[in-house]
Amino acid sequence: MRVLILGGTGSIGSAVLREVVRRGHTSYAVVRSRESATKVIGLGAAPIAGDIGDPSRWLATLPQVDAVVQMACDFNSPMEQVERRLLDGLLPHLALQGNQPKFIYTGGCWLFGTTGDDIATEETPLRPLHAFAWMVPHLQWTLESPGISPIVIHPAMVYEAGGGVFSRFIEDARKRRVVRVVGGEEVRWPLVHRDDLANLYLLALERGLPRRSYIGATIEGLPVGRIARAVARKFRIRKLSPEIISADLIAEELGSWARGYAIDQQVSGEKARRELGWKPLHLDPESEIISWQGY
Ligand SMILES: NC(=O)c1ccc[n+]([C@@H]2O[C@H](COP(=O)([O-])OP(=O)(O)OC[C@H]3O[C@@H](n4cnc5c(N)ncnc54)[C@H](OP(=O)(O)O)[C@@H]3O)[C@@H](O)[C@H]2O)c1
């Protein structure tokens, strides 16, 4: 397949790009800087200079593709407008190709809002955090677009060795010698390792049926205090119990999107396992944290 990757230098996108290349597909990646071009070349993709918010320029040089994976996002820019311009230009362009290309849109678990003791599935109505509410019409737009084969993936919170959603804990451990948790230790986070998630994207690319949504969650919901304590142990911090901070404080520090860290939720990745044969390998993040090498 010829696959166009948007966001190929990001946390999720770089893992997906690596897997696309590993499985022998031809990949192109839209990049907005020379640095990012160097990164995607290193991962095995052909860079296409451009910004997702200005698609007419790079669409003019894009070869015919069989699939596009949208994982580009920048919390420091007006993402709603940027992505609206992307979808406005890209979706009709793909439909005109005439080969019903796959279009994978990345949503996210925070679109399900607080679930408490319930476990959200793909059928659960979305109740997004305010900062992400714009994504809901965008994913509906995508799913209803003619002439393409759209699929939505909702990643759980994505971690990797020494980073991803655990980065903030590691930074706290290093700089403050205490790990801070938003909202309370009992707040549950659904989790997925980025390599498992990349595998799910590839299954969706290779065998996903159009107009389906899949949640990419390996762990339905782990109390965040357990992750914080594992990081504290890893960094040999004497006081294992985390400092509890408010959603207001983290929003002030990072932006309103960061209120998502306080969402207590559980989401299920069962449909992806059942329909796509997804078999995640990273099932125990606490043990993984303790055994990270080089941290
Ligand atoms: N990470 C998670 O835990 C998680 C969980 C659920 C959902 N999601 C969703 O998944 C998506 C990707 O998340 P991520 O964590 O992988 O993000 P990330 O690490 O911040 O990566 C964002 C990527 O988007 C690219 N990008 C941003 N604005 C662009 C623009 N205007 N034009 C071209 N490229 C642009 C960046 O390229 P540069 O190299 O130029 O910076 C980078 O490759 C987001 O929509 C996010 O909301 C993430």
The ligand as a Gaussian input file, in Angstrom:
#p B3LYP/6-31G(d) Opt

LIG

0 1
 N       -0.622000      10.727000      23.022000
 C       -1.744000      10.330000      23.597000
 O       -1.761000       9.839000      24.738000
 C       -3.050000      10.436000      22.849000
 C       -4.177000       9.762000      23.348000
 C       -5.377000       9.862000      22.660000
 C       -5.448000      10.614000      21.498000
 N       -4.347000      11.259000      21.058000
 C       -4.458000      12.041000      19.813000
 O       -3.566000      11.517000      18.864000
 C       -3.072000      12.550000      18.024000
 C       -1.549000      12.496000      18.023000
 O       -1.086000      12.621000      19.337000
 P        0.470000      12.566000      19.691000
 O        0.560000      12.454000      21.169000
 O        1.177000      11.569000      18.827000
 O        0.913000      14.058000      19.263000
 P        2.385000      14.670000      19.189000
 O        3.405000      13.755000      19.752000
 O        2.296000      16.040000      19.755000
 O        2.649000      14.763000      17.603000
 C        1.960000      15.665000      16.809000
 C        2.425000      15.517000      15.381000
 O        1.650000      16.415000      14.566000
 C        2.539000      17.140000      13.720000
 N        1.892000      18.422000      13.418000
 C        1.273000      19.243000      14.301000
 N        0.769000      20.314000      13.668000
 C        1.079000      20.163000      12.358000
 C        0.832000      20.943000      11.208000
 N        0.158000      22.106000      11.290000
 N        1.264000      20.485000      10.019000
 C        1.959000      19.326000       9.928000
 N        2.213000      18.532000      10.988000
 C        1.792000      18.948000      12.189000
 C        3.817000      17.259000      14.531000
 O        4.877000      17.534000      13.658000
 P        6.199000      18.415000      14.033000
 O        7.348000      17.490000      13.844000
 O        6.215000      19.519000      13.068000
 O        6.033000      18.901000      15.451000
 C        3.884000      15.860000      15.129000
 O        4.383000      14.962000      14.169000
 C       -3.672000      13.851000      18.573000
 O       -4.820000      14.159000      17.847000
 C       -4.032000      13.500000      20.000000
 O       -5.099000      14.293000      20.500000
 C       -3.143000      11.181000      21.689000

